[in-house]
Amino acid sequence: MIKDPHATAAALLPLVGGPANVTSVAHCMTRLRLGLADRSRVDDEALRAVPGVLGVVEDGASYQVVLGPGVVGRVTAAFEALLAAGGTRTADDRADGDWRNGDGEAGGKTAGADDASVTPAVTPAADTTVAPAADTADALARRGAELKARQKARNATPLKTALRRVADIFVPLIPALIGCGIVAGIAGLLTNLRWLPGLTPALTALSSAFMALIAVFVGHNTAREFGGTPVLGGAVAAVVVYPGVAKVTAFGTALAPGQGGVLGALAAAVLGTYVEKWCRARLPGTLDVLLTPTLTVVVSGLLTLYVLMYAAGEVATAIGTAADWLLTTTGALAGLILGGLFLPLVMLGLHQALIPIHTTLIEQQGHTVLLPVLAMAGAGQVGAAAAVYVRLRHDTSLRTTIRSALPAGLLGVGEPLIYGVSLPLGRPFLTACVGGAAGGAFVGLFAMLGTEVGATAIGPSGWALFPLLAGGGWAVTAGVYGGGLLTGYAVGFLATYFFGLPDGAGRPVCDPEKHEPRPADRPGPRPASPR
């Protein structure tokens, strides 16, 4: 737990190369994302040793320090303040080595790296599984880092680069989605209970206003990400939600305000950015000031009205129809596949393609039915880590890592468990996927039976998703979601306990009392391995 974000920021800054090496600062739900001028100036091991740091990850375009939900915002603000001050510290800030313990060694948790877009495209095989009793938490963390480095080139593909850009557009919107989603849940609860009838319309307005204008924010972020003028991107995307588009006819059909949603806004802003760049490259300075903004709005705006809104509207409608059909018709099977494959998708970085899909569903239906199913992957991961903890009784350093990471895992922050425990060990990663598949099948089964479980925002997972649940009444929805989590925990635990570790795992190499080799390692006939 980080108690002093200013001290943490002061410890992080010199380890990433100092103020001169930091080119950009941002954060998402759990990670401080840094743009670096020179990656070689970063001390990865020292960063992992800073108390409160759950892991570090390199994502090509950014270097990410995993800090966890809630904490990351405060540390980011302190980090930006240090940068603005040129990296100087006040007398109250800790010295460069103050976060080390009394023995002069780095304190804090040792964990692997990240859970999400930056994870390596590795499928654990049997030959990656070794006797965990000989492993320490540090060794597992190093092995996870080696897996990431070995697969880094594979992740630097045009598809994954495009998906990262999409993520960079939508991730900054997540805090607003969460806040408005929780307010919408409170408003719905008050409406159902018929409490405070004078307040519920105000809460509904607060929760709906952002979603009504989300296209503008998407356009703004898209233009910034693609190198255009953000306000022009927002201006072009604003036409998607303008009520006056109802008077415009495209392909023989009158347009509807909001048609195409975030997908239309995304496409419009990308088009506007390319139009803007084309104009700036060809117009002299005196005309550029007047003509470039005008042509950007007119050309891209008209194409948005007469082409993109209609096309994006058809795609968005198809996404909503497909998601509903998937769970209501093939719910258990769909949940099994989605819950089981989500962790590998995360490793490949392909899960980022789901962000605009979630946002489209929230915009259309008020919630996304896919997120609660996918959240079961985290439940399987928690169950698998708990089984490793129970089986490896004598690996104190690994058990310490698991103890420190499990609370975050229960709240949906899975990076310490994935990269510090299951992925380096190999088989526990696969059995965690089995647990996720079981939890997803549970939630999908109830969707087939008519109990839909949705989330009004994206970002949170695990227990943190309960306040954002929506569907057929909060109590019923929460019961189904909670049942899915328990199923994922149980199956992930049992699969890992019985199949996720090699025979003999958890036995000490030496007799803990006499410091002698255990009987199986002494000369002579070997006794049968206990089961």
Buried (B, 14 or more C-beta within 10 A) or exposed (E): EBEBBBBBBBBBBBBBBEBEBBEEBBBBBBBBBBEBEEEEBBEBBBBBBBBBBBBBBBBBBBBBBBBBBEBBBBBBBBBBEBBEEEBEBEEEBBEEEEBBEEEEEBEBBBBBBBBBBBBBBBEBEEEBBBBBBEBBBBBBBBBBBEBBEEBBEEBEEEEBEEBBBBBBBBBBBBBBBBBBBBBBBBBBBBBEEEEEEEEBEEBBEBBBEBBEBBBBBBBBBBBBBBEBBBBBBBBBBBBBBBEEBEEBEBEEEEBEBBBBBBBBBBBBBBBBBBBBBBBBEEBEEEEBEEBBBEBBBEBBBEBBBBBBBBBBBBBBBEBBEEBBEBBBEBBBBBBBBBBBBBBBBBBBBBBBBBBBBBBBBBBBBBBBBBBBBBBBBBBBBBBBBBBBBBBBEBBEBBBBBBEBBBEBBBBBBBBBBBBBBBBBBBBBBBBBBBBBBBBBBBBBBBBBEEBBBBBBBBBBBBBBBBBBBBBBBBEBBBBBBEBBBBBBBBBBBBBBBEEBBBEEBBBBEEEEEEEEEBEEEEEEEEEEEEE
